[in-house]
Structures are given as C-alpha cells and as structure tokens.
Amino acid sequence: MTSITSAQDRPVAALRTRGDNRARGGAPNHLISAGATPSETTAGTPQRNDPAGHARTVTLRIRRQDHPRSLPYWEQFRVRVSSGENVVSMLRKLRLDPVTSDGRRVGPVAFEHNCMEEVCGACAMLIDGRPRPSCSTLLSELGDLIQLEPLPKFPVVRDLMVDRARLFENLKRVRAWVRLDGAYDTHERAPRMSQKQWAADYLFSRCINCGVCAAACPQFPDGAGALEPQADGFVGPAALAQVRLLNAHPLGGYDKPDRLHAIMAEGGLSDCGNAQNCVRVCPKQIPLTSAIGELGRQTTVQVVKDLFGG
C-alpha cells in the first residue's frame, strides 16, 4: 500500500545528503544531515521504555521532497501516540491531520507500507539515522524526538518513498534465478536435499529486498540522484547472498559457473570492503558476511577450474 497525495507549495531548503546505520543496535556507517545529525538532535533525550499503551506526544521531524527533481526540505510535526504503536501507525495517524508544529496544514507525508509484519520490505527508511523497517520499529524503542528520512542510496520518488529498482537490476546481473525450475525432464529423480543443507540455505531465503543492507554498505554506490535504475558499481550484499543460495540449489547449481563469473567481474565480490555493516543492520538476521566468505572460496575454485579447463 502506498500513501501518497498531491503535492502543495512549501518552502524548500537545500540539503547535503549522506546516509546511515543499523537496524537493531550497532555502529552507524553514514548519515543524512541538515545541520545536525540524529545523534545531535536527540542528545539528552532519554530512550523511552514506557508501558505498552502509555500515551505521549512525540515531535516528528521528516525530510520531505515533492518529486524526484526537487530539493529536499524539513517539516516538523507533533503526534499523540502510544508506546505500543510502531512508526507506520504513527505516520498513518499523521496522515489524518497533517498539521506542522507551527500550525500550517500541509499535504500528507508519502510513504510505503504493505504487510505490517516485516515481510514485504516496502516500509524501510532511515529512523533516527538508522536504516530499518518502520513496521517493526516500535515507538517504545525511540525517544520523544523522532527523525525520519528516505532510505539513502536510492532515488527518492517523494517524501519517504524511494525507488528500489537497483536491487532487481543487480539480481539480473548475477543471474539470481533458477533457469531449470519447472516441469522439465532432466532424466533424474526429483532433487533431494539433506535437512542440514536445507536449514543452512533457508537463512538466505529470508531476504525481503528491503534495501537496508545496501543503505548501510559504504561500498554500495550512492544513486540517490539518479532518475533511471543503475546497473553498475558494487552489486551489494543482498545480491551476493542470493548467489550463495542459488548455487546450493539442486537445479540452480547448473548455472553456478555463470553466477561465479558474474561476481568475479567488476562490481562483484572483490568490491566488498568487509565493513560488515550489512550483517549488523539486516532485519532478518541473514548471515550476509558468511555468504560472502563462502563465495570467496567458490570463486577461488572456479579460477582454478578456468585455468586448467575443469
């Protein structure tokens, strides 16, 4: 579900863009700022652990943008919430009465949400400088001043909505699909997999393409100003994890050499700087760095095969 309305004229302030950080408690990697970082704007604000249902008023500072080519600007709101709510429910409440702290009625904030259970990945954004899904971020985890920004590294569509097409372009680059999946006669019995192998592979199948790992990765190129999907630069940790998953698939293994050659090329595995921000922020706890380590061993074997015609 996409929450969006027509834009209104508003004062515009130029802004320098960077990015940031981590979903479930970890060190920041880059910040978007407008004169002050989230840590500075919330300095001295205690983290709230109020009982569920305890009502309070929070100050909501949102970085807005009317369309992809316009300049971003900030607006501030005050919203009455309870600690049992999440960030999405707070934004939906704001949508009903979008009045700024100085009394101006403005257009509702555009944002995306769908499943409300951390499955679709649509609602990911920068919350107090940390990239994370807004549906699983409870207000009890946040202070009385909350800062929301669109997910960095991706082109802004409007307000908190971004275009994640780059993620899917990168999946194409690494051939992240099973070509033989279907009713094909392979002259073999149905593929079998051990319970141990299934359990290991399942960890990588949980990716929801939210883009949080890419937003936190310092090697993932910043395409926030791009108007068209980009398919160059580092493919990112999510695409590499899918290569690891599909190379282990009984049918996906047929195209394993092609995938390995894809990630051995420019923008592939060697572009990873091992910052490990991706594994810290992943909302599904996918062992992304383990996947990258396994792919390093697989590409080494592939190089030897290429040299000796194996």
C-alpha positions in Angstrom: 0.0 0.0 0.0 1.4 3.4 -0.9 0.4 6.5 0.9 0.6 9.5 -1.4 -1.3 12.6 -2.2 -0.9 15.7 -4.5 2.0 18.0 -3.6 1.5 21.5 -2.3 3.8 24.5 -2.5 6.1 24.5 0.5 9.3 26.3 1.5 12.3 24.5 0.2 15.7 24.2 1.9 18.8 22.8 0.1 20.3 19.8 1.8 23.5 17.9 1.6 23.0 14.2 1.6 24.9 11.4 3.1 23.3 8.2 4.6 23.4 5.8 7.7 23.4 2.9 10.0 22.0 0.0 11.6 18.6 -1.6 12.2 18.9 -3.5 15.5 21.6 -1.8 17.6 25.0 -1.3 16.0 27.5 1.4 14.9 26.5 4.0 12.3 28.0 3.9 8.9 26.8 7.1 7.3 24.3 9.9 8.0 21.9 12.2 6.2 22.1 15.6 7.9 20.6 19.0 7.7 22.9 21.0 10.0 22.7 18.4 12.8 23.0 14.6 12.9 20.2 12.5 14.6 22.6 11.9 17.5 22.9 15.6 18.0 19.3 16.4 17.6 18.3 13.7 20.1 21.2 14.4 22.5 20.0 14.4 26.1 16.7 12.8 25.1 16.2 9.6 27.2 15.2 6.5 25.4 11.6 5.6 26.3 10.6 2.3 27.8 7.1 3.2 28.7 4.5 0.5 29.4 2.5 -0.5 26.3 -0.4 1.8 25.8 1.1 4.8 27.7 0.2 7.9 25.7 2.7 10.6 25.0 3.3 13.3 22.4 6.3 13.0 20.2 8.0 15.5 17.9 8.4 14.1 14.4 11.0 15.6 12.1 10.6 14.4 8.5 12.8 15.1 5.5 10.4 15.7 2.6 10.7 16.0 -1.2 7.9 16.8 -3.6 9.2 15.0 -6.6 12.5 13.3 -7.8 13.9 16.6 -9.2 13.0 18.9 -6.4 15.2 19.8 -3.4 14.5 18.2 0.0 13.3 20.2 3.0 12.4 19.5 6.6 9.0 19.7 8.3 8.2 19.1 11.9 5.0 17.7 13.5 3.7 16.8 16.9 1.8 13.5 17.1 0.0 11.9 20.1 1.0 8.2 20.2 1.1 5.2 22.5 4.2 3.1 23.1 2.6 0.0 21.7 2.5 1.6 18.2 5.1 1.4 15.5 6.4 4.1 13.1 4.0 3.1 10.4 1.0 3.5 12.6 2.3 6.9 13.7 2.6 8.0 10.0 -0.9 6.8 9.3 -2.2 8.8 12.2 -0.3 11.9 10.9 -1.9 11.4 7.5 -5.3 12.0 9.0 -4.3 15.5 10.3 -1.1 16.7 8.7 -0.5 20.0 10.5 3.0 21.1 11.3 4.2 22.2 14.7 3.9 25.9 13.6 0.2 25.4 12.6 0.5 25.0 8.8 -1.7 22.4 7.1 0.3 20.6 4.5 -0.1 17.6 2.3 0.1 14.2 3.9 3.6 12.6 4.0 4.1 10.0 1.3 5.4 6.6 2.4 5.1 3.0 1.6 3.8 0.1 3.7 2.1 -3.2 3.0 2.4 -6.3 5.2 2.9 -4.7 8.6 4.9 -7.8 9.7 8.4 -7.3 8.3 7.9 -9.4 5.2 7.5 -7.1 2.2 10.3 -4.7 2.9 8.5 -1.7 1.5 8.5 0.4 4.6 12.2 0.6 5.2 13.5 4.1 5.9 16.1 6.0 8.0 14.8 6.2 11.5 16.9 8.4 13.8 19.8 7.8 11.4 19.4 4.0 11.3 18.1 2.2 8.2 15.4 -0.2 9.4 11.8 -1.4 8.6 9.3 1.1 10.1 6.7 -1.6 10.7 8.9 -3.4 13.2 10.3 -0.3 14.9 8.2 0.3 18.0 7.8 3.8 19.4 8.8 2.4 22.8 12.3 2.0 21.4 12.5 5.7 20.4 12.7 9.0 22.2 10.4 11.9 22.2 12.1 13.4 19.1 12.0 11.1 16.1 13.7 11.9 12.8 12.6 10.2 9.6 14.3 10.3 6.2 14.1 8.3 3.0 16.4 5.3 2.7 19.8 6.5 1.5 21.5 5.3 -1.7 18.2 5.1 -3.6 16.4 7.7 -5.8 13.6 9.5 -3.9 10.2 9.2 -5.5 8.5 11.5 -3.0 9.0 12.2 0.7 9.8 8.8 2.3 9.2 6.8 -0.8 12.3 5.5 -2.8 12.8 3.6 -6.0 14.4 0.2 -5.2 14.7 -0.9 -8.9 18.5 -1.0 -8.5 18.2 -4.1 -6.3 16.4 -6.0 -9.0 18.8 -4.8 -11.7 21.6 -6.2 -9.6 19.8 -9.5 -9.2 19.7 -9.7 -13.0 23.5 -9.0 -13.2 24.3 -12.1 -11.0 21.7 -14.4 -12.7 19.7 -14.8 -9.4 17.2 -17.2 -10.6 16.8 -21.0 -11.3 16.6 -21.5 -15.0 15.5 -25.1 -14.9 12.8 -24.7 -12.3 9.6 -26.3 -13.7 8.3 -29.4 -15.4 11.5 -30.3 -17.3 12.6 -33.9 -18.0 16.2 -33.9 -16.6 16.3 -37.7 -16.7 16.9 -37.8 -13.0 14.7 -38.3 -10.0 13.5 -35.3 -8.0 16.3 -33.4 -6.4 17.0 -34.3 -2.8 18.5 -32.1 -0.1 19.6 -33.0 3.4 17.9 -31.4 6.4 21.2 -29.8 7.4 21.7 -28.3 3.9 18.0 -27.1 3.9 18.5 -25.4 7.2 21.6 -23.6 6.0 20.0 -22.4 2.8 16.8 -21.3 4.5 18.7 -18.5 6.3 19.5 -16.9 2.9 15.9 -17.4 1.5 14.5 -14.9 4.0 15.7 -11.8 2.1 12.8 -9.3 1.6 14.7 -6.9 -0.7 14.1 -4.0 1.7 17.4 -2.4 0.8 18.5 -1.8 4.4 21.8 -3.7 3.9 22.6 -1.6 0.7 21.8 1.6 2.5 24.3 0.7 5.3 27.0 -0.6 2.9 29.8 2.0 2.3 30.8 0.3 -1.0 27.3 0.3 -2.4 27.2 3.3 -4.8 25.0 6.3 -4.0 22.3 6.5 -6.6 20.1 8.9 -4.7 20.2 11.5 -7.5 19.7 9.1 -10.4 16.5 9.3 -12.4 16.9 5.9 -14.0 17.8 2.5 -12.5 21.5 2.0 -12.4 23.2 -1.3 -13.1 26.9 -0.6 -12.3 29.1 -0.5 -9.3 29.1 -2.9 -6.4 26.1 -5.3 -6.7 25.6 -5.2 -2.9 25.3 -7.8 -0.2 21.7 -8.9 -1.0 22.6 -10.0 -4.5 25.7 -11.9 -3.3 23.6 -13.7 -0.7 21.2 -14.8 -3.4 24.1 -16.2 -5.4 25.1 -18.2 -2.4 21.6 -19.5 -2.0 21.0 -20.5 -5.7 24.5 -22.0 -6.1 23.5 -24.5 -3.4 20.1 -25.3 -5.0 20.0 -28.7 -6.7 18.8 -27.1 -10.0 20.4 -23.7 -9.5 23.8 -25.4 -9.5 23.6 -25.9 -13.3 24.3 -22.2 -13.7 26.8 -21.9 -10.9 29.8 -21.1 -13.1 27.9 -18.3 -14.8 27.0 -16.7 -11.5 30.5 -17.0 -10.2 31.9 -15.4 -13.3 29.4 -12.6 -12.9 30.5 -11.8 -9.3 34.2 -12.2 -10.3 33.7 -9.3 -12.7 33.9 -5.6 -11.9 31.3 -4.6 -9.2 31.3 -8.1 -7.8 32.8 -9.9 -4.8 36.1 -8.1 -4.8 34.4 -4.7 -4.4 33.2 -5.7 -0.9 35.2 -3.8 1.7 34.3 -6.2 4.6 32.8 -3.3 6.7 30.2 -5.8 7.9 27.5 -3.1 8.3 25.2 -5.2 6.2 25.0 -8.1 8.7 24.5 -5.7 11.6 21.5 -4.0 10.1 19.7 -6.9 8.3 16.2 -7.1 9.9 16.0 -10.8 9.0 19.4 -11.7 10.6 20.7 -13.1 7.4 24.4 -14.1 7.7 25.5 -12.0 4.8 29.2 -12.0 5.6 29.1 -15.8 5.8 27.7 -15.9 2.3 30.4 -13.5 1.1 33.1 -15.8 2.7 31.6 -18.9 1.0 31.5 -17.2 -2.3 35.2 -16.2 -1.9 36.1 -20.0 -1.6 33.8 -20.8 -4.6 35.3 -18.2 -6.9 38.8 -19.5 -6.0 37.9 -23.0 -7.0 36.3 -21.6 -10.2 39.5 -19.7 -11.1 41.5 -23.0 -10.8 38.9 -24.8 -13.0 39.2 -22.0 -15.6 43.0 -22.2 -15.6 43.1 -26.0 -16.0 39.9 -26.5 -18.0 38.0 -28.2 -15.2 
